[in-house]
Amino acid sequence: MSSRSRDLSGPGVRVPCRDESGPSALRVSRVGERIRIRTPTIYHRTLWTVEQARELRDVLDAALRAGGEAS
């Protein structure tokens, strides 16, 4: 896992990616008992490199591990 912050409180974690308009990002955050993922496009045409997909996996893993610790 990379050393980037996995703090899902507040605005959450920004995960870089690329959509049809160029470099972009999605955001993963916790809202009570739920995990919110804000995607950069409404058409879900986001392209991921292998490293970007690994970063998303790491962020989602952190959110799932924190699942029993919801505020």
C-alpha positions as CSV (number, residue, x, y, z in Angstrom):
1,M,0.0,0.0,0.0
2,S,1.3,3.5,-0.8
3,S,2.1,6.0,1.9
4,R,-0.7,8.4,0.8
5,S,-3.4,9.4,3.4
6,R,-6.4,7.2,3.6
7,D,-8.4,9.6,5.8
8,L,-12.0,9.3,4.5
9,S,-13.4,11.9,6.8
10,G,-14.3,15.4,5.6
11,P,-13.9,15.7,1.8
12,G,-12.4,12.2,1.6
13,V,-9.5,10.9,-0.6
14,R,-8.9,12.2,-4.1
15,V,-7.9,9.4,-6.5
16,P,-6.3,10.6,-9.7
17,C,-7.5,9.1,-13.0
18,R,-8.1,10.2,-16.6
19,D,-11.4,10.8,-18.4
20,E,-12.2,11.7,-22.0
21,S,-11.4,15.4,-21.3
22,G,-8.0,14.6,-19.7
23,P,-6.5,14.3,-16.2
24,S,-9.3,14.1,-13.6
25,A,-10.0,12.5,-10.2
26,L,-12.7,10.8,-8.3
27,R,-13.2,11.2,-4.6
28,V,-13.9,8.5,-2.0
29,S,-15.4,9.5,1.4
30,R,-17.4,8.1,4.3
31,V,-20.8,9.5,5.2
32,G,-21.9,7.7,8.3
33,E,-22.2,4.0,7.5
34,R,-21.8,4.5,3.8
35,I,-18.9,5.0,1.4
36,R,-19.4,7.7,-1.2
37,I,-17.6,7.7,-4.5
38,R,-17.9,10.8,-6.6
39,T,-17.0,10.1,-10.2
40,P,-15.6,12.7,-12.6
41,T,-18.0,11.9,-15.5
42,I,-21.7,11.1,-15.7
43,Y,-21.0,8.6,-18.5
44,H,-18.5,6.5,-16.5
45,R,-15.9,6.5,-19.3
46,T,-13.0,6.8,-16.9
47,L,-9.8,5.1,-17.9
48,W,-7.5,3.7,-15.3
49,T,-3.8,2.7,-15.4
50,V,-2.8,-0.3,-13.4
51,E,-1.2,1.9,-10.8
52,Q,-4.3,4.1,-10.6
53,A,-6.5,1.0,-10.2
54,R,-4.2,-0.2,-7.4
55,E,-4.6,3.2,-5.6
56,L,-8.4,3.0,-5.9
57,R,-8.2,-0.6,-4.5
58,D,-6.1,0.6,-1.5
59,V,-8.6,3.5,-0.8
60,L,-11.6,1.1,-1.0
61,D,-9.8,-1.4,1.2
62,A,-9.2,1.3,3.8
63,A,-12.9,2.3,3.7
64,L,-14.0,-1.3,4.1
65,R,-11.7,-1.9,7.0
66,A,-13.1,1.2,8.7
67,G,-16.6,0.0,8.2
68,G,-17.1,-1.1,11.8
69,E,-15.7,2.2,13.1
70,A,-18.4,4.5,11.6
71,S,-18.9,7.7,13.6
